[in-house]
């Protein structure tokens, strides 16, 4: 790769959305493999650093702090549920306080309402909530960094309709955030001073009205562009595509189950997995023939995309493999209570994911509008 291509890759542009999604999903995979609060906090720090450094000025790109609020709510709800619906204590537990115990029927055995609340149970709930919150923030980082509508262009033709449905679903949260910001800005311009629940009531109705308008405009746009129409596809080709995809997915399920179950012979599992992959790829190829799409300005995939996706996948591989360090350090126990250790190799792998903030090209910024000076001729 020459110097000119290296410089061209570093020009301000939007990184390929698939690279951002691979990076975020890889970090989510790494977060799902550990309950170490130090490693989870490090993943939070990497997500915040990369989002701050490489997000655009679009309204939907400012949604990450809403995901942080949602993550904090998840942790609080998880801890509250563990306190209210206690599961019993052991002689080794440290009792924090006791709640009034509510008797439950025999068929509700195993879960009690109220009673003693231990420090170990509270910490366990907080760690579970922290891991789930980290997964939510990984998805929020992908939504803040990548435009899901651009990722729709790289899907195979057979998955185009499914990709549109997923794209619409992923766009709901950014659009709601944009609507809330726009309504709140309009209320400030109209000297709206209500706060708390009164402010929520004043914002909720305009946001719902805006969401309904967006849905109607999206439906009209999809209908005008012929979405859902099969065109020249015959009934035989549609049935063949469906049969290949269903058979291929069944083969993939059998193969994955066989690999996870040691009692299933390995050749049978690998054969079912290979057959499922071949049938699924064939179904995608046959189904893609009936969908014709034109591409305008396709997103390039250059070395920054490889680096961003690779550094995230490296973190997922290191925390999934469990080699080169003690795997018990990823999920420290609570008996006895001790401060968790920070394993060196997983820490280095998570810090490597922060390289995405430097490898990704700077996002394009809107050009300022030049205002003519007073008295100047047009």
C-alpha positions in Angstrom: 0.0 0.0 0.0 1.5 3.3 -1.1 1.6 6.6 0.7 -1.2 8.1 -1.4 -3.7 5.3 -0.6 -2.8 5.6 3.1 -3.5 9.3 3.1 -6.7 8.8 1.1 -7.9 6.4 3.7 -7.4 8.9 6.5 -9.4 11.7 4.8 -12.6 12.7 6.7 -15.3 10.2 5.8 -17.7 7.9 7.5 -16.3 4.6 8.4 -18.0 1.5 6.9 -21.0 0.8 9.2 -20.3 -3.0 9.2 -16.8 -2.2 10.8 -18.4 -0.3 13.6 -21.0 -3.1 14.2 -18.3 -5.8 14.2 -16.3 -3.8 16.7 -19.3 -3.2 19.0 -20.6 -6.8 18.8 -17.1 -8.1 19.5 -16.9 -5.9 22.6 -20.3 -7.1 23.6 -19.1 -10.7 23.3 -16.1 -9.9 25.5 -18.4 -8.3 28.1 -20.6 -11.4 28.1 -17.6 -13.6 29.0 -16.7 -11.8 32.3 -18.3 -10.5 35.5 -15.1 -8.8 36.7 -16.2 -5.3 37.5 -12.8 -3.9 36.6 -12.9 -5.3 33.1 -16.5 -4.2 32.6 -15.6 -0.7 33.8 -12.7 -0.8 31.3 -15.1 -1.7 28.5 -17.3 1.2 29.5 -14.3 3.5 29.3 -13.3 2.3 25.9 -16.8 2.7 24.5 -17.1 6.2 25.9 -13.7 7.2 24.6 -14.3 5.9 21.0 -17.8 7.3 20.8 -16.6 10.7 22.0 -13.7 10.7 19.5 -15.5 9.4 16.4 -19.2 10.2 16.5 -20.6 12.7 14.0 -22.7 15.8 14.5 -26.0 14.1 13.5 -28.8 14.2 16.1 -29.0 10.4 16.3 -25.2 10.3 17.2 -25.9 12.0 20.5 -27.9 9.1 21.8 -25.1 7.4 23.7 -25.7 9.2 27.0 -29.3 8.0 26.9 -28.0 4.4 26.7 -25.9 5.2 29.7 -29.0 6.3 31.6 -30.8 3.1 30.5 -27.7 1.1 31.7 -27.8 2.7 35.1 -31.6 2.0 35.3 -30.9 -1.7 34.5 -28.4 -2.0 37.3 -30.7 -0.3 39.8 -33.7 -2.5 38.8 -31.6 -5.7 39.0 -30.4 -4.8 42.6 -33.9 -3.8 43.7 -35.4 -7.1 42.5 -32.7 -9.1 44.2 -33.4 -7.3 47.5 -37.2 -7.6 47.3 -37.3 -11.2 46.0 -34.6 -12.7 48.1 -33.3 -16.3 47.5 -32.1 -17.1 51.0 -28.8 -16.6 52.8 -26.0 -18.9 53.9 -24.1 -18.8 57.2 -21.2 -17.2 55.4 -23.2 -14.2 54.2 -22.8 -10.7 55.6 -26.3 -9.4 56.5 -26.9 -5.8 55.5 -30.5 -5.3 56.8 -33.7 -7.2 57.1 -37.0 -6.6 55.3 -40.4 -7.7 56.5 -41.0 -11.2 55.3 -44.2 -11.9 53.3 -45.4 -15.6 53.5 -45.7 -17.3 50.1 -47.7 -20.4 49.1 -46.0 -23.8 48.7 -46.1 -23.7 44.9 -44.1 -20.5 45.1 -41.2 -22.3 46.9 -37.6 -21.3 46.2 -38.3 -17.5 46.2 -39.2 -15.5 49.2 -40.5 -11.9 49.4 -38.5 -9.9 52.0 -36.3 -11.3 54.7 -32.6 -10.8 55.3 -30.5 -9.1 52.6 -26.9 -10.0 52.3 -24.0 -8.1 50.9 -23.0 -11.1 48.7 -26.5 -11.3 47.1 -26.5 -7.5 46.5 -23.1 -7.6 44.9 -24.0 -10.5 42.7 -27.1 -8.6 41.4 -25.0 -5.5 40.8 -22.5 -7.5 38.8 -25.2 -9.2 36.7 -26.8 -5.8 36.0 -23.4 -4.3 35.2 -22.8 -7.0 32.5 -26.2 -6.5 31.0 -25.7 -2.7 31.1 -22.4 -3.1 29.3 -24.1 -5.1 26.5 -26.7 -2.4 26.1 -24.0 0.3 25.9 -22.2 -1.7 23.2 -25.3 -1.6 21.0 -25.7 2.1 21.9 -22.1 2.7 20.7 -22.8 1.0 17.4 -26.0 3.1 16.9 -24.1 6.3 17.7 -21.2 5.6 15.4 -22.8 3.8 12.4 -25.8 4.7 10.4 -27.8 1.4 10.2 -29.4 2.5 6.9 -25.9 2.4 5.2 -25.4 -1.1 6.4 -28.5 -2.2 4.5 -26.6 -1.7 1.2 -24.2 -4.5 1.9 -26.8 -7.2 2.7 -27.4 -9.9 0.1 -30.4 -9.5 -2.1 -32.3 -12.4 -0.4 -32.0 -10.7 3.0 -33.0 -7.3 1.7 -36.6 -7.3 3.2 -35.3 -8.7 6.5 -32.6 -6.1 6.6 -35.1 -3.4 6.1 -37.1 -4.6 9.1 -33.9 -4.8 11.2 -32.9 -1.3 10.0 -36.3 0.2 11.0 -36.1 -1.5 14.4 -32.5 -0.2 15.0 -33.5 3.3 14.0 -36.3 3.5 16.5 -34.1 4.5 19.5 -32.1 7.2 17.6 -35.2 8.7 16.1 -36.9 8.8 19.5 -33.9 10.6 20.9 -33.9 13.1 18.1 -37.7 13.7 18.6 -37.2 14.3 22.3 -34.4 16.7 21.7 -36.4 18.6 19.1 -39.5 18.8 21.3 -37.5 19.9 24.3 -35.8 22.6 22.2 -39.1 23.9 21.0 -40.5 24.0 24.6 -37.5 26.1 25.7 -38.1 28.5 22.8 -41.7 28.8 24.0 -40.6 29.5 27.6 -41.7 26.1 28.8 -40.6 25.9 32.5 -42.3 22.8 33.7 -40.1 20.1 35.1 -40.4 16.6 36.4 -43.6 14.6 35.6 -45.3 17.7 34.1 -42.5 18.0 31.6 -42.8 14.4 30.7 -46.5 14.8 30.0 -45.8 17.8 27.9 -43.1 16.1 25.8 -44.7 12.6 25.5 -47.6 13.6 23.2 -45.6 15.5 20.6 -43.0 12.7 20.5 -45.7 10.1 19.9 -47.3 12.3 17.2 -43.9 12.7 15.6 -43.3 8.9 15.7 -46.7 8.3 14.0 -45.8 10.9 11.3 -42.5 9.1 10.7 -44.2 5.8 10.4 -46.6 7.1 7.8 -43.9 8.7 5.8 -41.8 5.5 5.9 -44.7 3.4 4.8 -45.5 5.7 1.9 -41.8 5.8 0.8 -41.5 2.0 1.0 -44.7 1.6 -1.0 -43.6 4.1 -3.7 -40.3 2.2 -4.1 -42.0 -1.1 -4.6 -40.9 -2.7 -1.3 -42.2 -6.2 -0.9 -43.0 -6.8 -4.5 -41.6 -10.0 -6.0 -41.3 -8.6 -9.5 -40.5 -11.4 -12.1 -39.9 -14.1 -9.5 -41.8 -17.3 -10.2 -43.6 -19.4 -7.6 -41.0 -22.2 -8.1 -38.1 -19.9 -7.4 -39.7 -18.6 -4.2 -40.5 -22.1 -3.0 -36.9 -23.3 -3.8 -35.4 -20.4 -1.9 -37.6 -21.0 1.1 -36.8 -24.7 1.1 -33.1 -24.2 0.8 -33.1 -21.6 3.6 -35.2 -23.6 6.0 -33.2 -26.8 5.4 -29.9 -24.9 5.7 -31.0 -23.3 9.0 -32.0 -26.7 10.3 -28.6 -28.1 9.4 -26.9 -25.2 11.1 -28.9 -25.7 14.3 -28.2 -29.5 14.3 -24.5 -28.8 13.7 -24.1 -26.2 16.4 -26.0 -28.4 18.9 -23.8 -31.4 18.0 -20.6 -29.3 18.6 -21.9 -28.2 22.0 -23.0 -31.8 23.0 -20.0 -34.1 23.5 -22.2 -37.2 23.1 -22.9 -36.4 19.4 -20.1 -37.8 17.1 -17.9 -35.0 15.8 -18.1 -36.1 12.1 -22.0 -35.9 12.3 -21.9 -32.4 13.8 -19.3 -31.1 11.3 -21.2 -32.7 8.4 -24.5 -31.1 9.4 -22.9 -27.8 9.9 -21.2 -27.9 6.5 -24.4 -29.0 4.8 -26.3 -26.2 6.5 -23.8 -23.6 5.4 -23.8 -24.8 1.8 -27.6 -24.9 1.6 -27.9 -21.4 3.2 -25.4 -19.9 0.8 -27.2 -21.5 -2.1 -30.5 -20.2 -0.9 -29.1 -16.7 -0.6 -27.7 -16.9 -4.1 -30.9 -18.1 -5.6 -33.1 -15.6 -3.7 -30.8 -12.7 -4.6 -31.5 -13.1 -8.3 -35.0 -11.8 -7.9 -33.9 -8.6 -6.2 -32.2 -6.0 -8.3 -30.7 -3.0 -6.6 -28.5 -0.1 -7.8 -25.7 1.2 -5.6 -24.8 4.8 -5.5 -21.4 5.7 -3.9 -20.7 2.3 -2.3 -18.9 2.6 1.0 -15.2 1.7 0.7 -13.6 -1.0 2.8 -10.0 0.0 3.4 -7.3 -0.6 6.0 -9.1 1.6 8.8 -12.1 -0.8 8.5 -9.8 -3.8 8.9 -8.1 -2.3 11.9 -11.3 -1.2 13.7 -13.0 -4.6 13.2 -9.8 -6.5 14.0 -9.0 -4.8 17.3 -12.6 -5.5 18.5 -12.5 -9.1 17.4 -9.1 -9.6 19.1 -10.7 -8.6 22.5 -13.5 -11.1 22.0 -11.1 -13.9 21.0 -8.8 -13.3 24.0 -11.7 -13.3 26.6 -13.4 -16.2 24.9 -10.3 -18.5 24.5 -9.2 -18.2 28.2 -5.6 -19.0 27.4 -2.6 -17.1 28.7 -4.2 -16.2 32.0 -6.3 -17.7 34.8 -9.9 -18.0 33.5 -11.2 -17.7 37.0 -10.0 -14.1 37.0 -12.8 -13.3 34.5 -15.5 -14.3 36.9 -14.3 -13.8 40.5 -16.2 -15.4 43.3 -17.9 -13.7 46.2 -17.0 -16.3 48.8 -14.9 -15.1 50.4 -15.2 -11.4 49.6 -12.1 -10.1 48.0 -11.1 -7.3 45.7 -11.0 -8.6 42.1 -7.7 -8.8 40.3 -7.0 -7.3 36.9 -5.7 -9.9 34.5 -3.0 -8.5 32.2 -3.8 -10.2 28.9 -7.6 -9.4 28.9 -6.8 -5.8 30.0 -4.4 -5.4 27.1 -7.0 -6.8 24.7 -9.7 -4.4 25.8 -7.3 -1.5 25.7 -6.4 -2.6 22.1 -10.1 -2.0 21.2 -9.6 1.7 22.0 -7.3 1.8 18.9 -10.4 2.2 16.9 -10.5 5.9 18.0 -7.2 6.5 16.2 -7.5 4.1 13.3 -10.9 5.3 12.1 -10.7 8.4 9.9 -12.2 11.6 11.3 -15.9 12.0 10.6 -16.9 14.6 8.1 -18.0 17.9 9.7 -20.7 20.2 8.2 -19.2 23.3 6.5 -20.1 26.5 8.2 -22.4 28.8 6.3 -20.7 31.9 5.2 -22.7 35.0 6.3 -22.1 38.1 4.0 -20.9 41.2 5.7 -23.3 44.1 6.1 -23.4 46.3 3.0 -21.8 43.6 0.8 -23.3 43.0 -2.7 -24.7 39.5 -3.4 
